[in-house]
């Protein structure tokens, strides 16, 4: 295969802009949707578990397919897979806007997620192959990270405006023109590229991952309404799939998930931090949206405005966190993130922060600071000490952990809320029913804080170095055999 031609500076910026467009519509889709949940609940007569599925059907499929999409793009061509992702995501968005029932909306969200899985990890591969200079690449990835902050800041307000002026279906129309422009621009400006040596498919591992994530999420969401008799078998399937992965994956030469990665304490810590932080985000957005609209009685626009104290600090702190990671390492950003998220959770859990405008504002702002600081060190810590040839796979596992965390956050917090809230006195019972959920989010913050301290020291770095040596050894032996 011929190497990818060197692009002009203007062409490289165009490629970056196209990739950022794909990230923007995928990221906006999550924050915009949360503001629309109460309107969708009323229009489609959805239960709390139904609302959970509108979010989790998307993040669940995304988490299950991210690594498959990345390896497929390396093998058959990143441009091809990226364009296919734009088409499928846009088609899924159109189906969402036309869905006449909750069940069909959930199915359309899953179609969206199939397309979304082909966008973000593939776009990151395109960026890293387009920007070959390390300093240029760092700046490009910084712009990429800022787009996530923009989506967090703009999503609630944009969603509120659309829901109030046009209706909840319009939040999906937003993706159509952006997707079309990105598709045409990709066709014209993005060069094709493939990995020199792509990983082989692992269909058994992929099926086990889907069974694990899907069964676990179903068991959690449906437990409050269906009971143990219905959810228990799905929990058993999840356990069997986990045991199957632990047995099968180490026996493959190129597994979907290389379990040797988890011998690195920084990598294992980054995985758990990602799950915890994004579980907190998913649960936080779910509880806040329902409280602001269903309990306080705010319309979607004013609920979106109330989310700005959380979104703006996220946007401002994300680039600062990136600079701190570059200059001082991941420990300080993780400690700040864990402390801020824990404090926010305690305000809501112990002091009913949502019942006063001042404490509500403070709780939202603290969570925004915490989440703004946590994202940059996750990927950095995941790939810390890894061989360069394995860094992409390590980053893909971190991305999957983010989506899995958000899925579990909505599932667990929604299940706790559904178990405690009284349908006949929803407004009166909501605050007390949400308290266990806020304590769970506090626990997620404590996990980030503890692992930020434990997994970033010299002992942790030594485990990463030993893991890298083990991972590099087979490649070194193979290269020696070829040269001989």
C-alpha positions in Angstrom: 0.0 0.0 0.0 1.3 3.5 -0.9 1.9 5.8 2.0 -0.6 8.6 2.5 0.5 11.7 0.6 1.6 14.8 2.6 -1.3 17.3 2.7 -1.0 21.0 2.6 -1.7 22.9 5.9 -5.0 24.2 4.5 -6.1 20.6 3.5 -5.1 19.3 6.9 -7.2 21.9 8.7 -10.1 20.9 6.4 -9.7 17.3 7.4 -9.7 18.3 11.1 -12.9 20.4 10.6 -14.7 17.5 8.9 -13.7 15.1 11.7 -14.8 17.6 14.3 -18.2 17.9 12.6 -18.8 14.2 13.1 -17.8 14.5 16.8 -20.1 17.5 17.2 -23.2 15.8 16.0 -22.5 12.6 18.0 -21.7 14.6 21.2 -24.6 17.0 20.8 -27.0 14.0 20.4 -26.5 13.0 24.0 -26.8 16.5 25.7 -29.6 17.7 23.4 -31.6 14.5 24.0 -31.5 14.8 27.8 -33.3 18.2 27.7 -36.0 16.6 25.5 -36.7 13.6 27.7 -39.8 15.0 29.6 -41.4 16.1 26.3 -40.8 12.7 24.8 -42.1 11.0 28.0 -45.4 13.0 27.6 -45.8 12.5 23.9 -44.9 8.8 23.8 -46.4 7.9 27.2 -43.0 6.5 28.3 -42.1 5.2 31.7 -38.9 6.0 33.5 -37.3 2.7 32.2 -38.5 3.8 28.7 -36.6 7.0 29.0 -33.6 5.1 30.2 -33.7 3.0 27.0 -33.8 6.0 24.7 -30.4 7.0 26.1 -28.9 3.5 26.8 -29.9 1.9 23.6 -27.6 4.4 21.9 -24.6 4.3 24.3 -24.9 0.5 24.7 -24.6 -0.2 21.0 -21.9 2.4 20.7 -19.8 0.8 23.5 -20.2 -2.6 22.0 -19.1 -1.7 18.5 -16.3 1.0 19.0 -13.4 -1.5 18.9 -14.9 -3.4 16.0 -15.4 -0.2 13.9 -11.8 0.9 14.6 -10.2 -2.4 13.6 -12.5 -2.6 10.5 -11.5 0.9 9.4 -7.8 0.0 9.8 -8.4 -3.0 7.6 -10.6 -1.9 4.7 -10.0 1.9 4.8 -10.8 4.7 7.3 -12.4 7.0 4.7 -14.8 4.2 3.6 -15.9 3.4 7.1 -16.2 7.1 8.1 -18.4 7.8 5.2 -20.6 4.8 5.9 -20.9 6.0 9.5 -22.1 9.4 8.4 -24.8 7.8 6.1 -26.0 5.4 8.8 -26.0 8.0 11.6 -27.9 10.5 9.4 -30.4 7.8 8.4 -30.9 6.8 12.0 -31.5 10.5 12.9 -34.2 10.7 10.3 -35.8 7.5 11.6 -35.7 8.9 15.2 -37.5 12.1 14.1 -40.3 10.0 12.4 -40.7 7.4 15.1 -44.4 7.0 16.0 -43.8 5.0 19.2 -41.2 4.6 22.0 -40.2 1.1 20.7 -39.5 2.4 17.2 -37.6 5.4 18.6 -35.4 3.0 20.6 -34.8 0.9 17.5 -33.9 4.1 15.5 -31.5 5.1 18.3 -29.7 1.8 17.9 -29.3 2.5 14.1 -27.9 5.9 15.0 -25.4 4.2 17.3 -24.2 1.8 14.6 -23.3 4.8 12.6 -21.8 6.7 15.5 -19.5 3.8 16.3 -17.9 4.3 12.8 -17.4 8.1 13.4 -15.4 9.1 16.5 -12.7 6.4 16.7 -12.2 6.4 13.0 -12.1 10.2 12.9 -9.4 10.1 15.6 -7.4 7.6 13.4 -7.8 10.0 10.4 -6.5 12.9 12.5 -3.5 11.0 13.8 -2.5 9.9 10.3 -3.1 13.4 8.8 -1.1 15.3 11.4 2.2 13.5 11.5 4.2 16.3 13.3 3.8 15.6 17.1 3.2 19.3 17.9 0.6 19.8 15.2 -1.0 16.5 16.2 -1.2 17.7 19.9 -2.9 20.9 18.8 -5.3 19.0 16.6 -6.3 16.7 19.4 -6.7 19.7 21.6 -9.2 21.2 19.1 -10.9 17.8 19.0 -11.3 17.8 22.8 -12.6 21.4 22.8 -15.5 20.3 20.5 -16.7 18.0 23.3 -16.7 21.0 25.6 -18.7 23.0 23.0 -21.3 20.3 22.7 -21.6 20.1 26.5 -22.1 23.9 26.7 -24.3 24.3 23.7 -26.3 21.1 23.9 -28.8 21.9 26.7 -29.5 25.4 25.5 -29.9 24.3 21.8 -32.0 21.4 22.8 -34.2 23.7 24.9 -34.7 26.1 22.1 -35.6 23.4 19.6 -38.0 21.5 21.9 -39.8 24.7 22.9 -40.0 26.2 19.4 -40.5 23.2 17.2 -40.8 20.0 19.3 -38.6 17.2 20.4 -38.4 15.6 17.0 -36.4 18.6 15.7 -33.4 17.7 17.8 -32.8 14.8 15.3 -33.3 17.0 12.2 -30.2 19.0 13.3 -28.0 16.0 12.4 -29.2 15.8 8.8 -27.6 18.9 7.2 -24.4 18.6 9.3 -24.1 14.9 8.3 -24.7 15.7 4.6 -22.1 18.5 4.5 -19.6 16.3 6.3 -20.2 13.4 3.9 -19.7 15.6 0.8 -16.6 17.2 2.3 -15.1 13.8 3.3 -15.6 12.6 -0.3 -13.8 15.6 -1.7 -11.0 16.3 0.8 -10.2 13.3 3.1 -7.6 10.9 1.7 -8.0 7.2 2.2 -5.7 5.4 4.6 -5.3 2.0 6.2 -3.1 0.4 8.9 0.1 -1.2 7.7 -0.9 -4.4 9.7 -4.5 -4.5 10.7 -5.8 -6.6 13.5 -7.7 -9.8 12.6 -11.4 -9.9 13.4 -12.5 -11.6 16.6 -16.2 -12.4 16.1 -16.5 -14.6 19.2 -15.0 -11.9 21.4 -17.3 -9.3 19.8 -20.4 -11.4 20.5 -19.4 -12.0 24.1 -18.9 -8.2 24.6 -22.4 -7.5 23.1 -23.9 -10.2 25.3 -22.2 -8.8 28.4 -23.1 -5.2 27.9 -26.6 -5.8 26.7 -27.7 -8.4 29.3 -26.2 -6.4 32.2 -27.9 -3.2 31.2 -31.3 -4.9 30.6 -31.1 -6.6 34.0 -30.4 -3.3 35.8 -33.0 -1.2 34.0 -35.9 -3.7 34.1 -35.3 -4.9 37.7 -37.5 -2.3 39.5 -40.5 -3.1 37.3 -40.0 -6.7 36.1 -38.5 -8.1 39.3 -35.8 -10.7 39.8 -37.6 -13.5 37.9 -37.3 -11.5 34.7 -34.0 -9.7 35.2 -32.2 -12.6 36.9 -31.6 -14.7 33.8 -30.2 -11.7 32.0 -27.8 -11.1 34.9 -26.8 -14.8 34.6 -26.1 -14.3 30.9 -23.9 -11.3 31.6 -21.9 -13.3 34.1 -21.5 -16.1 31.7 -20.3 -13.7 28.9 -17.8 -12.1 31.3 -16.4 -15.5 32.2 -16.3 -16.5 28.5 -14.3 -13.4 27.7 -11.8 -14.1 30.6 -11.4 -17.6 29.3 -11.4 -17.1 25.5 -9.5 -13.8 24.9 -6.1 -14.8 26.4 -6.1 -17.8 24.0 -6.2 -15.6 20.9 -3.1 -14.2 19.2 -4.9 -10.9 18.4 -7.8 -10.7 20.8 -10.5 -8.0 20.7 -9.5 -7.1 24.3 -5.9 -7.9 25.3 -6.3 -8.7 29.0 -2.5 -8.2 29.5 -3.2 -4.5 29.3 -4.8 -4.7 32.7 -1.5 -5.6 34.3 -0.7 -2.0 33.9 -2.0 -0.1 37.0 -2.4 3.2 35.0 -4.3 1.5 32.3 -6.6 -0.4 34.7 -7.1 2.8 36.7 -8.0 4.8 33.6 -10.6 2.2 32.6 -12.3 2.4 36.0 -12.0 6.2 36.2 -13.6 6.4 32.7 -16.5 4.2 33.8 -17.0 6.0 37.1 -16.8 9.6 35.7 -19.1 8.9 32.7 -21.5 6.9 34.9 -21.7 10.1 37.1 -22.3 12.2 34.0 -25.1 9.9 32.7 -26.8 9.8 36.1 -26.3 13.5 36.7 -27.9 14.6 33.4 -30.8 12.1 33.8 -31.7 13.2 37.4 -31.2 16.9 36.7 -33.3 17.0 33.5 -36.3 15.2 35.2 -36.0 17.4 38.3 -35.9 20.7 36.5 -38.8 20.0 34.2 -41.0 17.4 36.0 -40.5 18.8 39.6 -39.7 22.5 39.2 -42.0 22.7 36.2 -39.5 24.5 33.9 -39.9 24.4 30.2 -37.1 22.8 28.1 -35.5 26.2 27.3 -35.2 27.3 30.9 -34.1 23.8 31.9 -31.3 24.2 29.3 -30.3 27.5 30.8 -30.1 26.0 34.2 -27.7 23.4 32.9 -25.2 26.1 31.8 -23.6 26.4 35.3 -22.5 22.8 34.7 -21.7 23.0 31.0 -19.6 26.3 31.0 -17.1 25.1 33.6 -16.7 21.8 31.6 -15.9 23.8 28.5 -13.4 26.1 30.3 -11.7 23.5 32.4 -11.1 20.9 29.6 -8.3 22.7 27.9 -6.7 23.7 31.2 -6.7 20.0 32.2 -5.0 19.1 28.9 -2.2 21.6 29.6 -1.8 20.3 33.2 -1.5 16.8 31.9 1.1 17.9 29.4 3.2 19.8 32.0 2.6 18.0 35.3 1.1 14.6 34.4 -2.4 13.3 35.1 -2.4 13.2 38.9 -3.4 16.8 39.7 -6.3 17.0 37.1 -7.7 13.6 38.4 -7.5 14.8 42.1 -9.3 18.1 41.2 -11.9 16.1 39.2 -12.5 13.6 42.0 -12.7 16.2 44.7 -15.1 18.5 42.8 -17.4 15.6 41.7 -17.5 14.2 45.2 -18.4 17.6 46.7 -21.1 18.1 44.2 -22.6 14.7 45.0 -22.6 15.3 48.7 -24.3 18.7 48.3 -27.2 16.9 46.6 -27.3 13.7 48.6 -26.9 15.2 52.1 -28.1 18.8 51.8 -30.8 18.6 49.1 -29.0 21.1 47.0 -31.7 21.1 44.3 -34.2 22.7 46.7 -32.3 26.0 46.7 -31.2 28.1 43.7 -27.9 28.9 45.3 -26.9 25.4 46.2 -28.3 24.1 42.9 -26.0 26.5 41.0 -23.0 25.5 43.2 -23.7 21.8 42.8 -23.9 22.1 39.0 -20.8 24.3 38.8 -18.7 21.9 40.9 -19.8 18.9 38.8 -18.9 20.9 35.6 -15.4 21.6 37.0 -14.9 18.0 37.9 -16.0 16.6 34.6 -14.0 19.2 32.7 -10.8 18.1 34.4 -11.4 14.3 34.2 -11.5 13.7 30.4 -8.0 14.7 29.3 -6.1 12.4 31.8 -8.2 9.3 31.0 -6.7 8.8 27.5 -3.3 9.9 28.6 -3.2 7.5 31.6 -4.6 4.7 29.5 -1.8 4.8 26.9 0.9 5.8 29.5 3.9 3.5 29.0 2.1 1.4 26.3 4.1 0.5 23.2 3.3 2.9 20.4 1.9 0.0 18.3 -0.6 -0.7 21.1 -1.6 2.9 22.0 -4.5 2.9 19.5 -6.1 -0.2 21.0 -5.5 1.1 24.5 -7.3 4.4 23.6 -10.2 2.4 22.1 -10.7 0.5 25.3 -10.8 3.9 27.2 -13.4 5.2 24.7 -15.5 2.0 25.2 -15.2 2.5 29.0 -16.6 6.0 28.6 -19.7 4.8 26.8 -20.1 1.8 29.1 -19.9 4.1 32.1 -22.6 6.4 30.7 -24.8 3.4 29.9 -24.5 2.0 33.4 -25.0 5.5 35.0 -28.3 6.0 33.4 -29.3 2.3 34.0 -28.4 2.3 37.7 -29.6 5.8 38.6 -32.8 5.4 36.7 -33.5 2.0 38.4 -32.9 3.5 41.8 -35.2 6.5 41.0 -37.9 4.2 39.6 -37.8 2.1 42.8 -38.3 5.1 45.1 -40.5 7.5 43.3 -44.3 7.4 43.8 -46.2 7.9 40.5 -49.3 9.4 42.3 -47.1 12.0 44.1 -44.2 12.3 41.6 -43.2 15.9 42.5 -43.3 15.4 46.3 -41.4 12.0 46.2 -38.8 12.9 43.6 -36.2 14.6 45.9 -36.2 11.8 48.5 -36.2 9.1 45.8 -33.2 10.7 44.1 -31.1 10.7 47.3 -29.7 7.2 46.9 -28.8 8.1 43.3 -26.9 11.2 44.4 -25.0 9.0 46.9 -24.0 6.7 44.1 -22.7 9.7 42.1 -20.8 10.7 45.2 -19.2 7.2 45.3 -18.2 7.6 41.6 -16.4 10.9 42.5 -14.6 9.1 45.4 -13.4 6.4 43.0 -12.0 9.1 40.6 -10.3 10.8 43.6 -8.8 7.6 45.1 -7.6 6.2 41.7 -6.2 9.6 40.8 -3.9 9.3 43.8 -3.1 5.5 43.6 -2.6 4.9 39.8 -0.4 7.9 38.9 2.6 7.3 41.2 6.0 5.7 40.6 4.8 2.2 41.6 2.0 2.5 39.0 4.4 3.7 36.3 6.7 0.7 36.9 3.8 -1.7 36.3 3.1 0.1 33.1 6.7 -0.3 32.0 6.7 -4.0 32.8 3.5 -4.5 30.9 4.9 -2.6 27.9 8.0 -4.9 27.9 5.8 -8.0 27.9 3.6 -6.6 25.1 6.7 -5.7 23.0 8.5 -9.0 23.5 6.5 -11.0 20.9 6.9 -8.2 18.3 10.7 -8.1 19.0 11.0 -11.9 18.7 9.0 -11.9 15.5 11.1 -9.1 14.0 14.3 -11.0 14.9 12.9 -14.1 13.2 12.2 -12.2 10.0 15.6 -10.6 9.9 17.3 -13.9 10.5 
